[in-house]
Amino acid sequence: MLLITPSRRIPTASNSMRYQSTEELAKELTRLHLVTESQLADVFHHTAITSDPETLIKALEDSHLLTAYQAKAMRSDERLPLLLGNVKLMYQNASGSFARVFRGCCVDNNEMVGVKVLRQRYADDPTAVAHFRREADLCIKLRHRNIVPIYEVQEFEGFYFFTMEFVEGGNLKDFLAIRGKLSPAETFRFGIDMAEGLSYALSQGMTHRDFKMTNVLMSSTGVAKLVDFGLAGDEGAGSDNSVHAVEYATLEKNTGAPRNDPRSDIFFLGGVLYELISGVPPYAPTSSYEERKRFSRYTGIRPLRQVNPGLPPKACDVIDRMLRSNPHERYTNYQTLLTDLRAGLSQFGGDTKTNSVAKIASDTISTVLCVENRTQHQDMLREYLTKHNYRVLMLSTWQRALERLKSNPPDCVVVMGDAFPSGASTVYDEAVRWSHAKNVACVLVVPTKDRAAIEDLSPNGSVRGIKHPVKLRDVREAITAALEARNQRQ
């Protein structure tokens, strides 16, 4: 059953020009849980704030107390969501014509969640709202390691949205844009993740019907997770009237396949694997509706051996079979497909016993684990380092960070000393010890009272100590230097 929370009056962003004073804007900001009164007081004390509300927004943005999205929302004429129920929105992660996806933060416990919000232009359209609710209604029951779970579905202030697991990582398309293409072992490892997610959904009576790279998220531990089952089992998905399912409709209409045929998901999964292993798509991307309706687009796919003769025959055979236009020549069930994917992975030297490939992305993107328990500082670090092409993990306690260091070490750990009012020296010692043991770069950001703790650290080694006051740029430069020293030692 769909979980709809009763509507409450929740404040949303207003155009900053509507505020009569900076004081009125300040009250709105605290009511939205975007900043605290003490943070506002500090900004007013250290910054020249005039009666123009824009000066306050600019000061908060410059101080990293408002994210770029939050500042934009406060300035915008458009009605943009900022606080939805118990979740404040931090950043917009993805945008489609039907809905937008945000990273949100729960006000009561600071837990990060993903938030999918129906666009306002559809809020008064009963058909669109029903479709949005139906997606959540179908998917809220799905609980599988390769499917992003939906937690709760709500409506507030005319905004329809649902919360889901926040996956600390980008989608598969972004990942491939960095890597170019993947090895056969990596491709099959991800293929197993995706096929297992689709197989589980099918066991619950669901097909995906919108399978593509942007609907596969890559977790920070290298696990592929499926999202956006928005057309799963859609009664109208077999019709050309469903623009989002036009590829599926074209394929099924011209091959006599039944509506919601699971073999259709296998075909488009094959298309994803084709591009992962070769670096080129099986058919040219296009936004043209007419091009997407042409059946020849899906029948003229070049065999993988012609695209890259150096690929293992086993890999080519499996993926080419997934892409047969005739559904009877395709894999007809996930059990057979998974058997061949696992056999191929074993042949290519991959691990068939685990779905974790945590180090696949490390060739290109360094993973930085930040230990910081203050929400605003977490947001500042995450936003800044992500913009500079680091994969950022954020943990609020040293105990949890130490567990991660032991079991699945990142490339670099950053310890914000101000987060430890007592016992910081012990944390520093353990951070240095475990960084050496696990060959992890380490940056210790040390407050004035703890400066003696880093006097013995090598200024040019993979362990760096920097002293307050620091800027975000100082932290980034220390991370870069520590990683370079660590890489030279490897």
Residue, then its C-alpha position, 0 to 999 in steps of 0.5 A: m500500500l502507498l504510504i502517504t503522510p497527511s498534508r501539513r503546511i510546510p514553508t517553501a522558498s520565496n523570492s528574496m525580493r519579497y522579503q521586506s528586510t534581512e531580519e524577515l529573511a533570517k526568520e524564514l531561513t531558520r524556519l526552513h532549518l537551513v541555518t541556525e540562529s548562532q550561525l546567523a549571528d556570526v554572519f551578521h557579526h563578521t559581514a557587512i549586511t545591509s537591509d537588502p536581503e540579497t546581501l545576507i544570501k550572498a554572505l551565507e553562500d560565501s560562508h558555505l552555510l547555504t548550498a548553491y541550490q538553496a541560495k538559488a531557491m531563495r532568490s528564484d521567482e519559481r516555487l522551488p522546494l527547500l523543506l519537504g516534511n522532515v527533509k531539507l534539500m541540499y543539492q539537485n542531483a538529476s533533472g528530468s522533464f517529469a521529476r527532479v532528484f535531490r540530495g536531502c538531509c533529515v532535520d532530526n538526525n542529519e541522515m542523508v537521503g535521496v528525494k525525488v520530487l514531481r515537477q510542479r507543472y504536473a502537480d495539478d494533473p491527476t494522471a501525472v500524480a497517479h503515475f508518480r504515486r504508482e511508481a512509489d507504490l510498486c517499488i516501495k516493497l522492493r528490498h534488494r542490494n541492487i535496487v535503491p529502496i524507497y522509504e516513504v511517500q509524501e505530499f506537502e504544500g502541493f509537492y509530491f515526493f518520495t524519499m529513498e536511499f542516498v547513494e554516495g556516487g554517480n550514475l553509470k553514464d557519469f562513471l563511464a564518461i570518466r573511465g571511457k570503457l571497462s574491462p570485461a571482468e568489470t563489465f560482467r561484474f556490473g552486469i551481474d549486479m544489474a541482472e540480479g536486481l532485474s531478476y529480483a524485481l521480476s520475482q515481485g511481478m515487475t519489469h523495469r521498462d526504462f533501463k538505461m545508464t542513467n538509471v543505474l547508480m554506482s555506490s562508493t563501494g562499487v555496487a550497481k543499484l537500479v533506480d527509476f522503475g517508473l514504467a514498471g508493469d505500466e499498462g500503457a507502456g506497450s503503446d507508442n503514446s508512452v514517450h519514455a517507453v518508445e524504445y520498448a514499444t518499438l522493439e515489442k511491436n515489431t517482434g510480436a513480443p508481449r507487453n512487459d516482456p522481461r526479455s525487453d529489459i534483457f535487451f536494453l541491459g545488453g545495450v548497457l553492457y555493450e557500451l561499457i565493454s566497448g566504449v561506444p553505444p550499440y546504436a546512436p543516441t538521439s532525442s528524436y522521437e521518430e528516430r527512436k521509433r525506427f525498428s532498424r535502429y535496434t536491428g542494425i547493431r554491429p557485433l562486438r567482435q567488429v567493434n573491438p576484435g580484441l575482446p574475449p569471444k565469451a564476452c561478445d557471445v553473451i552480450d550479442r545474444m542479449l541484443r538479438s532483435n528476435p526475442h526467441e533468440r535472446y536470453t529468455n530468463y535471468q537464471t541462464l543469463l546469470t549463469d553465463l555472466r558468472a562463468g564469463l567473470s570467472q574466465f576473465g579473472g573476476d571474483t564470482k563470490t562477491n558483488s563488491v568492486a570497491k576499487i574499480a573507480s580508484d584508477t581515476i577518482s580518489t575516494v576521500l573519507c572525511v571524519e566530521n560530526r558538524t552538519q554544516h561542515q560536512d556539507m561544505l567539505r562534501e560540496y567542495l571536494t566533489k566539485h574537485n573530482y573527489r569521491v567523498l565519504m562522510l562519517s561523523t564518528w572516528q569509530r565508524a571511520l576506523e571500521r571503514l579503514k580496516s575493512n575497506p580503506p579509502d585513498c585518503v582519510v581527512v580528520m577534522g580535529d575540531a570535531f573531537p573536543s576531547g581525545a583528539s590526540t588518540v584519534y590522530d595517533e590511530a589515524v596515522r598508524w592505520s593510514h600507514a598499515k593500509n597505505v592510505a593518505c592522511v590529512l589531520v586538520v588540527p586546531t590551535k590547542d592540538r598543534a603539538a600533536i603534529e610536530d613530529l609529522s613529515p611535512n612531505g609524506s603521505v600524512r599531512g598535518i595542517k593547522h587552523p585557521v584553514k580554508l577549504r583550498d588548504v584542505r584540498e591541497a593537503i589531500t593532493a600532496a598526501l595522495e601524490a606522496r602515497n602514490q609515489r611510495q606504491 
